[in-house]
Amino acid sequence: MGFYSAFLVADHVTVRSRCDGAQPHVWEAANGASTYDVRPDDDPECPIKRSGTIVTLHLKPDCVEYCNARRLRDVVRRHSQFVHHKIYMRVAERPLPTGQDGQHATKKVQNWDVLNRVPPTWAGDREFTDEEHARFFHAVTRKQDYLCTHRFEVDGALSFSAVMYVPESPDVDLFAAERN
């Protein structure tokens, strides 16, 4: 899923980003526009103190279901579980007991939950268990079984790590012309 897939659910996208030690910048684009705007982020209240990125989607009216935390968690879990970088979601303020007559008060605390806790099977130095490989294989192919895996790294002008899975059987329509 590429960045521009954000426009499937949003009319307008704002990205605030900062590299450690540099000035933050804002990138904005509207759906259907062939141009975008990049400018320094002069906001003294910029929430990015050291480094990071905040992506704000201004949702289309028919896509407000993605404001539901459970729905958003499900989408991230389904499509970004094995992404190398952590994806955080700000948790809404929760009423906390004050201790007086069982009343509740809202404490202003900014909590962030990590939504994708499973590291990619091809990254890192550790060996992955058969269960972790099976979970990844099923998430990508919706199939349960594979014969074997092979993890490898390539270093050169282009460097990358990968895992190859050999399925138990080929897809029935593997060589069909209509297959996407």
C-alpha positions in Angstrom: 0.0 0.0 0.0 1.6 3.2 -1.1 1.3 6.7 0.4 -1.2 7.9 -2.2 -3.6 5.2 -1.0 -4.4 7.7 1.7 -6.5 9.5 -0.8 -8.9 6.5 -1.0 -10.3 7.7 2.4 -9.1 11.3 2.6 -9.8 14.6 0.8 -6.7 16.3 2.2 -3.5 14.9 3.7 -1.1 16.8 5.9 2.4 15.3 6.8 4.5 17.0 9.4 8.0 15.5 9.6 11.3 16.3 11.3 14.8 14.7 11.0 16.8 14.8 14.3 18.4 18.2 14.6 16.7 19.7 11.6 13.7 22.1 11.2 10.4 20.3 10.8 8.5 20.6 7.5 4.9 20.3 6.4 3.7 18.6 3.2 0.1 19.1 2.1 -1.9 17.8 -0.8 -5.6 17.7 -1.8 -7.3 14.8 -3.5 -7.3 15.2 -7.2 -4.7 18.0 -7.2 -1.6 17.5 -9.4 0.5 19.7 -7.0 1.4 19.7 -3.4 2.9 22.2 -1.0 6.0 21.8 1.1 7.0 24.5 3.7 8.9 24.8 6.9 6.8 24.1 10.0 7.0 27.4 11.9 4.5 26.3 14.6 6.2 26.8 18.0 3.8 24.1 19.4 5.1 21.5 16.9 4.5 18.1 18.6 7.6 16.6 17.0 10.4 17.5 19.5 13.3 15.4 18.1 12.4 13.4 15.0 9.4 11.6 13.6 6.4 12.0 11.3 2.8 12.7 11.9 0.3 12.0 9.0 -3.1 13.6 9.3 -5.9 12.4 7.1 -8.9 14.7 6.6 -11.4 12.0 6.0 -14.0 12.0 3.3 -17.6 12.1 4.7 -18.3 8.4 3.7 -15.1 7.2 5.4 -15.7 8.3 9.0 -15.7 4.6 10.0 -11.9 5.0 10.2 -12.4 7.3 13.2 -13.3 4.2 15.2 -10.3 3.1 17.1 -11.2 -0.6 16.8 -11.6 -0.3 13.0 -8.3 1.6 12.6 -6.5 -1.0 14.7 -7.9 -3.8 12.5 -6.8 -2.1 9.3 -3.3 -1.6 10.6 -3.1 -5.1 12.0 -4.2 -6.5 8.7 -2.1 -4.5 6.3 0.9 -3.3 8.3 1.6 -5.9 10.9 5.0 -6.8 9.5 6.2 -3.2 8.7 9.7 -2.5 10.1 8.8 0.9 11.6 6.4 1.0 14.5 3.0 2.6 13.9 1.5 4.5 16.9 -2.0 5.6 17.6 -2.8 8.2 20.2 -5.1 6.8 22.8 -8.1 9.0 23.9 -8.0 10.4 27.4 -9.6 8.0 29.9 -11.6 8.9 33.0 -9.5 8.0 36.1 -11.0 7.5 39.6 -10.2 10.5 41.9 -10.6 8.4 45.0 -13.4 10.8 46.3 -16.9 9.4 46.3 -16.1 7.2 43.3 -16.2 10.2 40.9 -14.0 10.3 37.9 -11.7 13.0 36.5 -10.1 13.2 33.1 -6.3 13.4 33.4 -4.5 15.0 30.4 -2.0 12.3 29.5 -0.8 11.6 25.9 -0.6 7.9 25.6 0.5 6.2 22.4 -0.2 2.5 21.6 2.0 0.6 19.2 -0.3 -1.0 16.6 2.2 -3.3 14.8 4.2 -5.4 17.2 5.3 -8.2 14.9 8.7 -7.5 13.3 9.2 -8.4 9.6 10.5 -12.0 9.3 13.2 -10.9 6.8 14.7 -8.2 9.0 16.9 -8.4 12.1 19.6 -10.7 13.2 17.6 -13.3 15.0 16.1 -16.5 13.7 12.3 -16.7 13.5 10.3 -19.5 14.8 8.2 -21.8 12.6 5.1 -20.2 14.2 6.2 -16.7 13.3 6.9 -17.8 9.7 3.5 -19.5 9.5 1.7 -16.3 10.8 3.5 -14.1 8.2 2.8 -16.6 5.3 -0.9 -16.8 6.2 -1.2 -13.0 6.5 0.3 -12.5 3.0 -1.2 -15.5 1.1 -4.2 -16.5 3.2 -2.9 -20.1 3.0 -1.9 -22.2 5.9 1.0 -24.4 4.7 4.3 -24.0 3.0 7.1 -26.5 2.3 10.2 -24.5 3.3 11.7 -21.0 3.7 14.9 -19.5 2.7 16.2 -16.2 4.2 18.9 -14.3 2.4 20.6 -10.9 2.1 22.1 -9.1 -0.9 24.7 -6.5 -0.5 25.9 -4.3 -3.4 24.7 -1.2 -5.2 21.4 -2.2 -3.8 21.1 -4.0 -0.4 18.1 -5.9 0.9 17.0 -8.8 3.0 14.3 -11.2 2.0 12.5 -14.5 2.9 11.4 -16.9 0.1 8.5 -19.3 0.9 7.9 -22.4 -1.2 4.1 -23.1 -1.0 2.8 -26.7 -0.8 0.9 -26.3 -4.0 0.7 -23.6 -6.7 -2.4 -21.4 -7.1 -4.9 -23.0 -9.5 -4.9 -19.8 -11.6 -1.2 -19.2 -11.4 -0.8 -18.8 -15.2 -4.3 -17.4 -16.0 -4.2 -14.3 -18.2 -6.7 -12.5 -16.0 -4.7 -12.8 -12.8 -3.6 -9.5 -11.3 
